[in-house]
C-alpha cells in the first residue's frame, strides 16, 4: 500500500474514471485527495479504453468511482467521428 512520504501513514488507493466531461471527476478527485486518498484519474477516450482503465497491477486499488452520465440501460460516451469504428456504441451509448 502506498505510504505518505511525510508521516509514513498508509493511503487508500482509489481510481476515478471520467467519461465525457472531466470537471465532475476533478471535483471528486479533489475531495478524495483532501480526505487522504491516493487518487488515480483515468480519462479514457473510447469505450474499450474505459473497460481497461481500472487496471490494478499493484493490487493496491480499493475502489473505482465512475464519473459519467447515462440512463438506466446506457452509459453515455457521446458521438464519435463516422470514420472511427467504435464497437458496442449505439447512438453514443454503451449498452
N, C-alpha and C positions, 0 to 999 in steps of 0.2 A: 504494500500500500504506500502511495506517495506520502512524504513527510514534509511538514512545513520547515523551511530552512532555519527560521529564527528560533523556534521553540521545540522542534522535533515532534510535534503532535501529528498523528495520522490525519489525513484528509480523505473525505469520501469523494470518489470519482463519479461524476455524472456526465452523460453525453446529452447534448441538446441538438436536435436535428431541425433545421429551419427549412420549411417548404414554402416557396414563394417569397413573400416579403420577410426580410430578416429582422425588421425592427422589433417585433414582438419577442423573437428569440433572444435578441440582445438584452432586452429588459429582464427576461428570465435568467439569462446568464449572469447579469449584474447582481440580481437578488441572490442567486445561489452562491456566487463568489463572496458576497457580503456575509453570508451565513457560514462561510468557511469551507465550502466545497471546492474541489478542483474540477473545473468545467471544461469539457472538450466540445467545441462548437463545430458542427458539420453543416455545410451549405451545399447539398447535392444539387446538381444541375439536371438530372434525369431521374425517372423512377428507378432505373437499375442502380444508379449511384445511391439513391435513398435506401434501397434494400441492403446494400453492402456498407452503409455508413457506420452503424454501431459495431464495427469490427473490433472486438476486445482481445487484442493479442497478449496483453499483460495479465489478464484475469482480475484486474482491479475495478472494473466497471460495475457499479452497483445499480444504477438507474438509467433509463433512457427517457427523455422528455421530447415529444414530437410537437413542434410548433407549426401549425398549419390550419387550413380550413377545408371544409367539405360538407357532406351531408351524411345521413345515416349509412348509406351504401357506397360512398365515394369519397376518396381523398383527392382534393383538387390540386393539380400540378400546373394548370394554366395551358396556354396554347404554345405550340412549337412550330417552327417553320415547316412547310409542307415537305421539303426535301429531306428532313430528318425523319428517319423511321423509328418512332418510339413505340415499341410493342406494349400492349396492355392498356394503352390510353384510349378512352372513348370520350369524345368531347372534353378533353383536358383532364379527365378523371381516371384514377387508378381504381379499378373495381376488384 
